Each structure stands twice: as C-alpha cells, then as structure tokens.
C-alpha cells in the first residue's frame, strides 16, 4: 500500500484536513471512482436482483437505455466489422442497412442482441 500512498503525501500535506494519508487516499477514491454496471431488464432474474440490491436505485445514478439512435445502429456494425466491410466495397452500406432493418423487425430485441447478431456475422 505504501507505493500507492507515497505520491499522495505531498497533496495530503497541502490539504491538511485529514489525519492520515490513508484517509486522504480513501476520500480521493470515494470522490473519483466511477463504476458502470449494465443489466438486462429482459433477464428473468432482473427484478429479483434489483430487489435484493436496493442501493442500485438509492445510491446510484440510473441511466435507462432503451433503443439506440439510428446513427448508432449504423455506426456499431461499421466499427465492429471494419475489416469485413472494407472488402465489400460498395456493398458495405447495404450490409449496414440490412443489419439495422433486420434488428428492427425482431420484437423485444435489445442493443445486446444487436451486437451479438453483428458478431455472428464476423
């Protein structure tokens, strides 16, 4: 732990509001750490997981993502399949549009399903 705390000692001394370097370190971690948790609301155990972890809603910022924008739906296959689409030339745009149309026709398809579908094409 000392190698982690050594660079903080100077800032700790300037701050002067903490008793130990460790307390200063913990306050910085608490202030700066960010965690992203992605849950699938269609999963059969989603409600149970939410009920058993109420802090997810009381102590966190929840960002509900429903559908992606059309621009995102086109950009994802372009990024994921860059090499494959490069060899397709003029067909590349048609392939990207086909992915988007096929995904739109499937009921209850999520962005995760869309990415899985694209990866299967690879």
N, C-alpha and C positions, 0 to 999 in steps of 0.2 A: 504493500500500500504506500510505502514511503516514496517510491519513484513517481507515483501519481500525484502525491501531495507536494513534493518539492517545488515544482513550478508555481504552485499557488501561494507559497509562503509570502512572496513579495506583495501580491494583491491582498492577501489576508492582513498583512501588517498595515497597508494603506487603508483598508476598510475599517478595521478596529472595532467592529460591532459584534464579533464572535469570540468566544473563549478559546476555541481550539481550531486548528487548521482543518481538522476532520469535520467539525460543524460547518465551517465555511464551505468546504467541498460539498457536503450534503445539501446545503442551501442552493449552491450553483446547479447541482444535478436536478434538484426539485424544480428550480426555475427554468432550466433549459431542456430537460429531456422531453422528447415527443415520441409517442407510440401510436402506430396506426394498426388498428385491428379491423379486419374485414370479415364480416359474417354474411352468410347467405340466408336471407329471410325465407326462402323456399325450403330450407332444410327441415326435416321432420322434428328435429330437436331444438330448433331455433328458439321457440317460446320458452322451453324449459331452461335453456342456457341463459336467456335474458332474465327470467325469474330468479334463478339461482345466483345471479351476479348483478344485483340492483345498482351497484356503483357504476356500471356501464352507462347508466342514464342519469344518475345523480351527481357523479363526479367527473364526467367526461363530456366532451362536445361530440354530439352525434351528427353525422352527415349522411343522410339517406340518399343513396344514388339509385334512381330508377332506371330510366332509359338514357342512353348516351345520345349526344347530338349527332346529326347526320355527318358533320365534318369529322367527328371522332370515329364514327362507324367506317368511314373511308380511310382514315389515317392509320388505324390499327393494322389492317391487313398489309398496307404499304410498308409499315415498319417491320412487322413480323415476317413478311415474305419478300423482303427487299431483293434477295438474291434470285429467288424463283421468278419474281415478276420482271426482273431485269432481262431474263432470257426470253420472256414472252413478247417483248416489244409492244406493238400496238394493241395486243390483246389484254395487256395488263389492266387498263382502265375497265374493260368489260368484266374481267375476273373480279376486280374490287367491287363493282356494282352488283355482280351476281351474289357475292358474299352478303352484301347488305340486303338485297331482296330476299334471299333465302332465309336469313335470320328474321326478317320482318314477318315472314309468313308462319313462323313457328309460334304457337301460343305458349305463354309463360317462359319464353327463352330469356335468359339473363345475359348480361355482359360476360360473365364467366363462361356460359355456354358458347357464346360467340368466339371467344378466344380459343376455347377447346376445339371448336369447329375449324378455325383457321389453322391451328397446329396440326390437325389431322390431315389437312391438305399438304402440309410440308412433307 
